[in-house]
Amino acid sequence: MKLYDTGVYLQNGQEIIPENQADLPVAKEEAAKNTIAYSILKAHNKSDNMEKLQIKFDKLTSHDITFVGIIQTARASGLEKFPVPYVLTNCHNSLCAVGGTINEDDHMFGLTCAKKYGGVYVPPHQAVIHQFAREMLAGGGKMILGSDSHTRYGALGTMAMGEGGPELVKQLLCQTYDINMPGVVAIYLKGAPRPGVGPQDVALAIIGEVFANGYVKNKVMEFVGPGVASLSADFRIGVDVMTTETTCLSSIWQTDAKIEEFYAIHGRPEDYKELKPGNVAYYDGCVEIDLSEIKPMIAMPFHPSNTYTIDELKANLDDILADVEKRAQVSLDGKIPFTLRDKVVDGKLYVEQGIIAGCAGGGFENICAAADILKGKNIGYDAFTLSVYPASTPIYMELAKNGVLAELIGTGAVVKTAFCGPCFGAGDTPANNAFSIRHTTRNFPNREGSKIQNGQISSVALMDARSIAATAANKGFLTSAEEFDGNYSEHKYYFDKSIYENRVFDSKGVADPSVEIQFGPNIKDWPEMAALADNLILKVVSEIHDPVTTTDELIPSGETSSYRSNPLGLAEFTLSRKDPAYVGRAKEIQAAQKAIQAGQCPAEAVPELKPVMETIHKSYPDVDKTNLGVGSTIFAVKPGDGSAREQAASCQKVLGGWANIANEYATKRYRSNLINWGMLPFLIPSGDLPFKNGDYLFFPGIRKAVEEKADVIKGYTVEGDALKEFDVTLGELTDDEREIILKGCLINYNRK
């Protein structure tokens, strides 16, 4: 794999010419317009400036962890009907909540909203969000916005993006998705995969090369080159969905007869469109990949970029396991002993669980290939278990018809319905200290369901379904699919649309205002949120120095999912696994803001504010409860890697958070979520911090600074009877984003 250190030209879709070696009769600016990405973005841009895009999407999609909050936000802002097709799938909170009705209440909320506002409702267990979108929504040259980070349909010619809920709210209110024209990086494929190598192997190889260096961060990955033709549609989809883990903005692929066949199989031949770059296209970078050189891969805990070939892991087992232990000390904050070296038996690594599931692993070809490898074998009667989740009911049905389902069940595998749980820590939680290998999307801490705060820990490695099956056939001893010397059956896929026609509610875009929305006791409205005050006092209530902080650490997944419809209930879990004292500290200082809103003195509610106010008054005597906001902030080196979940930001806001302070934001998604919830996305240079956890910070004239687009904002650490000055910046903000922050949140911005 080669990463070019300059831009490149791609000539006739085949020849890479580095920018510094090019002698072409076309200007770079014109050649940049010949990428597939540029043409799609141009077609969806509502501004007259291709450097400042204002995008309207063709379709929207959400699942049952996100759609309640999105619709509640839009309702508070005057929603009357869904202006574009909006699909509400139920694939995250599909299981009943132990001791409660709250998950099914969310489903009924979704069904009644689909009827009232003119949407589509996909019942639980029918399909995971992204498989339904592939089967029923994607179209050549189209754009889809989803409230899930793995919203990626580029292999089908659809540019899709995963964002926090407020960006979908904007689309529901006929507003636009505003971004600068992103860079476009060519992912140039050549050759063909060797037997035993699957899409997850290719994806992990790419992630391992580009995540840490940020090579494609916030850019569009455009898959081109002769190697694309060697990959089936399913294979391309499996690689494409994992591009999220590179921190890219979106993805798009050149299309061909295999994608045309995909649309024909799914009864939508008219949705195919041939896409390819122009004769000379310019890219901001290039990743050149020889598919024939990629071997079966594994991403060790605790990140998809912690990659090795399986052969490399076996050859250096003790050293790599020791490195994982070091990573665990960072990821788990040293709170719990962790080792995988006790899994080594006679020099071989033993795993207790295999999972093939969701939008990455649950595809038809992955499951058929796993069945081929397991044919005539069994998984044994020891600790090892294997679960398989087809990504949709049509896939499940075809596996039943062609006999693969029976073959898998005969091996001892358990085949379950479409469910995203294994990707975020719900369902199939291994035993304490167990090790799980999964063809899913992520392996962050707690993504397998463990609870560090209760002393329970297990861990996940990512692998392709083929090597998981080879490991299962070897009774749990880690095995590469290259060791399988049998044949692959290459079953043909037949899609049965009648399954959806019988079960999916589709309003065909017709709203019925007479429908009453069905609520449940856990579905709560957002609390009132104040506008940004003239001056701001912030208490630092958490300080995180990990190289990257994931959204799972900011607001855990798993058992918290059932509270995503309850802002106050969910907020109680904020940073619960990373900094359990955070919620209490945030609430203590939030009492001061509540006192201000009640017309009272903040120092009366929070006595420790009295000396802080006295120090501030020495230099700023006019600051008082009429022009002051008080709240909390956190510092993290690089927060926001991972999920699109808006709750990573909104939970802080609900608890009185006014800002994050970071050296860098891991993703655009997380920064956008902060802004849409009225939080200041402060940036501070890396190095020695001018404050520490528990300190009070003062930002005089903060409202004016936002209004007047100040390049640098002065802040002060309150140290005894003195103010110590430091600088922060906000980065680039659109006028609308500034107004959202000034109003206090997107709801206030849109409220009629």
N, C-alpha and C positions, 0 to 999 in steps of 0.2 A: 504494500500500500504506500502510495506516494502523495504527500501534501505539497503542493506548489507554493512557493513563497512569494509569488507574484500573481497578478491576474492572468487569465489565459483567454485565447480565442479558440473557439471550436469551429473547424471548417468542415462543412458538409456532414456534420454530425459524427464525424469519424476522427479527424486529425486534431490533436491538441497542439497549439502553438503558444508557448509562453509569451507574455506581453513584451518582455525585453528582447525577444527574437522575432517579433512580428514585422512583416513588411507587406501590409495589406491595403487595398484601395478603399478601405472603409474606416471612418473615424470611430474611435472607441465608443463615443457617446451614441452613435447610430447602431453599432454592433450590440450594445447593451440592450437595445430595444428588440433584439431578435431572440431573446430567451423566451421560453414558454411562459415563465413566471410573469415577465413584463406584459405579455399580451393579455393574460388573464386579469392581472391587476388593473390594466388600462381599461378593460371592458367593464370593470366593477367600480371604477373610481368616479365619484360624483363631483370632484373638484376639477378645476381647469389647470391643476398643477400636479404633474407626476412626481414631484419631489415631496409634496405634502398630500398624502392620499386620504381620501374620505370614502371608505368602502361601504357599499351596501351588499349584504350577502343574499344568496338565493334561497337558502334554507337554514333553519336552526335546529339543534337537537340537544336534549338534556336528559339526565336520568334522575332517579328518585332520591338522590341525595341533594340534587341541586335545583330541581324545577320548582319546588315549593317556595324557596327563598326568592327565586327569580320572579315568579308570578306575583308573590306578595309585594315585592319591591315595585314591579310594574303597576300593580293595582293601586298602590299608594301614590303613584305618579299619574294616574288617569287612564290606564289601559282600558280600551273598549273592545278590541278584537286583535287577533294575531294578524299582522299585515303580510307576513310571509309564512309558508309552511313551517310549522313548529312541531317536532316530534318529541313526545314525552315517553321515554322507555323506562322500564322498571326492572333494573338488573343489578342494582347495588344493595338496596334494602329489600330484597326479594323474600328473605326469610322472616318469619314472624319474630317479633321482639319478645324475649323471654319475660313473661309476666306483664304483657301490655299489648295494646292494639295499635301502637303508634305507627308502625311501618305500613300496615294496611290502611290506616287513616290517610297517610300520605298518598297512597295509590288512589283512593277514592277522591281525594282532592284533585289529583291529576286528571282522572277520568272526567269529573264534572267540569274542570277548567277547559279540557279539550272540547267538550260540548259547548260550553258557554262562549268561548273565544275563537272557536274554529280551528282546532288542532288535531293531531293524531296521537292516539294513546296505545302503547304496546304493553300488554299485561305482563306480570312477572313470569319468568321462565320461558318466554317466547324467543327472546334474542338479547344478546348484549348490545349496548348502544351502538357500537361501531360496526358490528356485523349487520345490523338492521340498516344502517346508513349505507353500507356497501351494497347490500342487496336491493334496497328500495329508494335511496335518495341520491346517490352519486350520479354525476353526469359529466361528460367531457366539457371542459372549459368553465365549469361552474365553481362557485365558492360556497362553502358551508362553515358556519360558526357553531361550535359546540362548547358546552360548559363542562368539558372533561379534557384533561391535558392531552390525551391520546387521540384527539380528533384529527385523524390523518387519513385522507383518501386519495393521496397523490398518485398512487399506482393506477387508479382508475381515471386519471385525468382531471381530478377535482382538487382544487387547492382548498385545504381545510385547515382551520386553526382552532386550538383549544384555548379558551380564555375563562376568566372568572365571570360569575353570573352577571355583574353589572354591565359588561359589554353586550350580553344578550338583551338585557333590559333596554339598552340604547336602541338596538335593532327593533325591538318590539314597539318602541315609541317613535319609530321612523327617523332615528338619528343615525349617525355614521360611526364607523370604526376608524379612528384617525391615527395614522402612523406615518412616519417618514418612509419614503421608498426604501425597502430593504435591499441589502446586498444579496446577490444570487451566486451560489457556489455550485459548480458542476461536480456531480458525483459520477465519474466516468467509469463505466463497467466494461470489462473485456473478459474473454474466456467464459468458462462455464463451471458451475460447482462440481466438485468430485462427489462420488457416491457417499452417502452418509452425512453430507453437509446440508443443513437446512437453513431457512431464512433467519432464525435466531442466531445462528453462527455468523452469518454475514453481518447482521445488525450489531452484534456484540463486538466484532472486529472493528467496525466503523466507530462505534461509541468509544472503544478503548483508545482510538487514535485522536479523536477530536474533542472529547469532553473537556479534559483538563486544560488544554490550551485555548479553548474558546474559539476554535477555528470557524465554526458555523453559528456561533451564538447570535440569535435574533436575525439570522439570515434565512433565505429560502434554499433548501437543498434540491437541486434539479438533477434527476437521474437520467443520464444519457449514455450513448456509446453502444458499440456492437454487442456487448455482453447482456444488455437488457433483453434481447430477443431469446437468450438461452433460458430465461426464467419464466415459469408459469405465472398466471395471474395470482394464484394463491401465494406463491413464493414471494412475489413482489409486494403483496399486501403485508406479508409477515415481516419483511424488512422495513417497509414504509412506516408501520405503526410504531416502531421503535425509534424512529428519528426524533421523537419527543425527548428522548434521553440524551440527545446531543446538545440540547437547549436551543435548537434552531426555531425559527418562527413558524415555518411551514415547509411543505415538500410538494414536488410535482415530478411526474415521470413522462418521458416520451411514451406514446401509446402505439399499438400495432394490432395485428390480427388476433393475438391472444386476448387482448382487452376487448376487442370487438366481439369475440366469442363469449367472453364473460357476460357482456350485456345481453347477448342473444339468449344465453342459457337462462338468464333471469327475466326474460320476457320483455326487455326494454331496449331493443336494437337501436331505436331512435336516439337514445342517450349517449351512444358512442360518438366520439369525435377524435379524429386523428390529430395528435399533437406532436410537434417536433420543433427543435430550434431552427432558426433561419440558416441560410447558407454560411454566413459568418456571424457567430454570436460571441459576445464578450461576457466573461464571468469574473467575478471578484476574487475567485480562488478556484482550486480544483483538487479533488481527492481522486486519484487514479487507483483503481482496484482491479487486480487480476483475480477473478472469482476462483480460478483453478488452484490458487495458492492458499485459499482459506481452508483451515482445518476445523474440526469440531471444537467449540469454545465453551468456556465457563466463566461467568462473572461471579467472583467470590463475594461474600458479605463485605461491605454493607452498601454497595453501590454498583449500578450496571456498568460503570467504567472500570471496575477492578477486574480486568479481564486477563485471561491466560488461555492458551490452547489446553485441551484436556491432557494431551501428551506432556506438555510443559509442567502442568500441575503434578502429574504422576512422577515425573523425573526429579522434581524439586519439592516434594511433598512437605517435608518438615520445615523448610525455609518459608514456603508460601503460607503454611498454616501459622507459623510464628508471626508473619506479617499481618495476617488477619487478626491475631490476638492484639497486636499493637493498634490496629484500626479500631478494634472493639473498645479499647480504653478511651479513645476519643469519642466514638459514637455513643457509647454507653456511659460516658463520664466516670468510668471506673467504679460504677455503683454495684457491679455484680461480676463475679468471676466468670471468665469466658475462655473456652478452649475448644478447638476441634481436633486436637491431637489425640484425644481419647477415642476418636473414630477410626484410627488407623489400626487395622487388624492384619497381621502378617504382611505389613508393608503396603496394604491396600486400604483406600478410604471407603468407609461404609457410611451410607446415608439411610435415614429412616423413612423418607417419604419422597414420592414423586408426584408432581401435579402438572397436567397439561390442560390449559384453561384460557378462557377469555378471548379478548380481541387479538391477542398475539398468538396463543397456542391452540385455540379451539377451532381452527380452520379444518376443512375437509381433508386436504392432502396431508397435513400434519398428523391427524388422527389415523388415517389409513396407513401412513408410513410406520407409525408406532405399532399398529396392529401387525403389519408384515414382520417387523423385527421380533415381536412377541409370539408369533404363530408357532404353535406346538410346544410352547414353554409356559411356565407359570411364575408368579412373583414370590412364591414360597410362603411359609407359615411363621416367619419370624417377625421382627418389628416392622420391616419395610411394608409400606402401603402405596398404592397407586390410585389416583383419582383422575378422571378425564371428564371435562366439561365441554361438549360441543357448543360452538358459539351461537347457534340458533336452532330453533326447532326444525326448520327445513334440513339443516345439516344432520341433525339427530335422526330425522325420518329416513334420509338417504342411507345413513349408516345402518339403520335397521333393515332396510330393503336389500342392501348388497351383502349383508352378513357380517360386516365388520363389528357391529355392536355385539353380536353373539360371541365372536372370537375374543374380543376384549374381556367381556364378562367371564368367559371361560378361563382366562389367565389369572383371575383373582382381582382384576382391576374393578373399580367401582365407577360406573358411568352415570353422571349427574346431569341436571338440566342447566340451561344457559344462565350463568351467574358470574359476576365479577368479583365475588368475595375473596378468592385466593390472591387477587392482586392488591388488596388493601387490608387484609387481616381479619376477614370474616369467613368462618368455615374452614375446616381442615387445618386447624391449629395443631402443630405437632406437639409431642410431649416435651416437657422441660429438658433443656440441653440437647434436643434433637436437631438434626440437620435435614433441611428440605431442599430438593432440587426442583425447579419449576420453569416451565415454558409459560411465563407470564411477563408482565411489563417491568416490575421493579422488585428490588430486594433491599430496600431501606430497612433500618431497624424497625421492628414492630409490624412490618408488612405481612408477617406470618401469624400475627395475633398475640404474640407474647406481651407480657406486662412487666416491665422492668421494676416498676414501683412495688410490685408484689413479689419480687424475686424470681419471676418466671421469665425465662429467656430461651428462645430457639432462634435459628437463623436460616437464611435462604441464599442459595446460589441460583443464578439463571443459566439455563441450558436449553438446547433445542429438543423438541419432542422426540427426535430420533435417538439422541444419546440418552435421554431419560428412559426410553423404552429399552435400550441396550443395557442400561444399568438395572432396570427392573428384571430383565431376563437373566441377569447375573445376580439376582436375589439381593440387590441393594449395594453391591460393590461397584464403585464408580467406573463406568465403561464408556468408551467412545463408540459412536455409531459406525466408525470406520472398521470396527472389529466384526461387524455383521457382514457375512459373505453370501447372504441369500439374495433373492430377487425382490424387487418392489412391484406390487401388483398394478399400480397406476390405474386405479378405479376411475371411471368416468362419472362426473357429477351431474345429477339431474335435480333441478330446483322445482319445488312444489309450492307455488304461490297461494294455493287454496288454503294452506295452513293459516296464513295471515288474513286472508279474506274472511275466514271463519271466526277469527278471534280479535283482530286489531280494529279498534274504532278509528275510522277516518271520516272526518267531517267534510272532506273535500273543500276545505277552506270556508265553509259556511258557518257563521257564528249563530248561536241561539241565545240571545240575551235573557230569555225567560228561565234558563237553567239556574238553579240555586247551587252555589258552591258548597260541597260537603266538607266541613272542617272536623278536626278531632281535637281533643283537649291539649295535645302537645303542639299544635300549630299556633304559633304566636306571631303577632305583628312586631315589626321592628320598633324599638324604643325611640323616643324623641331624641334628636341629636342637634346640638347647638352649632351655630355658625362660628367660624374662626374669629376669635377676639382680636383686639388691637395688639395686645401683648400676651405672652404665653409663659407660664411657669410649668416646667416638666420635671417630674421626678424619674430618674433612671431606676427602673424596677427589675431589669434583667440585663445581664451582660454575658454575651455568648461569643467565645473566641474560636469555635470550630472553624475550619477553613470554609465549610459550606453548611448552612442550616436549611433543612428541608421543610416543606410545608407539613409533612407528617410530624415533625418535631414542634412546629408552631401550634398546630391543632391536630392531635392524633386521629388516625382513621380507626377502623374496627368498631369497637363498641360505641364510639361517639356518633356513629353515622345516624343512629335513630334520633338524635337530637338536632339534626341539621335544620329542622323546621321550627326550632325553638331557640331563638338567639340568646336569651338569657341562660337557658339550661345548657346549651352547648358551650357558652363562654366559660363555664366552670372547669372545662377540661383544657383551657388554653395553656400551652407549655407544660402540661401536667407531667409529661415524661422527661422533659428537658430541665425544667426549673419549677418544681412543685410549689415553691413559695410565691411564684409570680402572681397568681390570682389574688391572694390575700394582700400583697403589696399594692397591686393596681387598685383594688377596691378601697383601700385606706385613703389613697390620694384622690380617688374619684369623689369621695365625700365632699371635698372642697369645691369641686365644680357643681355638685348638686346644691351646695349651700349658695353659691353665686346665682344659680338659676332661680333660687327661692328668695333672692334679694338679701341674703345674709352675708356676713363676713366669712371668707374662706378659712381664716385662721381660727375661728371659733369651732369649726367642724374638724379641723386638723391642726391641733396646737403647735406641732413642730414647724408649721409654716410661719409662725409669728416672728422668729428671728430671721427667717429668710426674707420676709416682707420688710423687716426693719433695714436689712442690708440693701435691698433693692431701692428703698425709699431715699437712701442717702444720695443716689445718683438719679433716680427717677421718682421724684416726689408725687407726681400726678397719677401714678399707677394705683388703681383701686378696683373694687368689685365691679364698677361700671364699665371698665375697659380691659378686663383681665380674664383669661381662661387658664384653668389649672387642670393638669392631667398627667399622664404617664408616657414614657417612651421606653423602648428597648434598644440596645446596641447589639448588632450581630455583624460579623465580618462580611458575610455574603449570604443573606437570607433569601429564601423563596425558591430553591430548587425543587422540582417535582411537580406536584399536582396543581391544577388550575383553581383549586378550591378557594373561593372568595373568603371563606370563613377563617382562613389563616390571617386575614387582615380584619374582617368584620368583628371577630371575637375580641380583638384588642380594642377596637373602637367601642364596642358595647361596654367594655370595662373601663372606659375613660381614656383610651390611648389617643394621642394627638399626632404621633410621629413615630417613624423608625429612623434610626441613625445607622448607616452602614458604610463600609468602604466601597461596596459594589452590590447591586441587586442581581441575583442569580438568573432571573428571567424577567422578560417584559411583563408576563402575566401577573407576577406578584406585585411588581411596582404599580401596574394599572389597578390592581385590587386595592392597594393602599390609597391611591388617589381617589378612586370611586367611592371609598368610604371616608373621604375627607381627611385623610391622614397625610402629613407632610413626609415625602420620601427624601429625607435629608441624606446627603453624602458628606463624608469626612475623609481626608486622606489617611492612608494606612500609616501605622506607626504608633507612637505613644499617644494614648487617649488623654484628652484634657479633663476627663471626668471618670468616675467609677460608679459601680452599682450603689444605689442609695443616695447619690448626689442630686441636688436640685440645679436645674438649668433654667436660665432666663433668656427669653428672646423678645426684646423690646421692639415695637413697631413691626411685628411679624406680618400683620395683615397688609400693611402698606408695602412691605417688601415683596409680598406675593403679587399684589396689585400692580406694582411698578416694575415687575420682572427683574428684581435685583439679581445681579450675577453672583454676588457673595452676600451671605446673611450673617450678621454678627450675633453670636450667642455668648453667654457668660455662665461659668460655673460659680455658684454661690459657695464661697469658702469662708466660713466664719463671718467676719464683718467686711469682707472684700469680694469684688467681682473679678473673676479671671476670664479674660476674653479669649474666644476661639472663633473660627470661621466654619460655616457649612455652606453647601450649595444644594440646589434642588434639581439640577439637570434640566433638560429641555422639557417644557410643559406647553401644551396648546392653550389657547385662550379659554376653551371650554373646560379643560382640566383645572386651570387656575380658578375658574368660577365655581367648579364643583368643590374644590378645597375651601374657598371662601364661604360658600353656602353651608359647608359642614358635611355634605355627602351627596351622592347622586339623587337620593330621594328628595332632599330639600331643593336641589337644583331643578328637578322636574315637577315638583309639587304644584298643582294648580290652586 
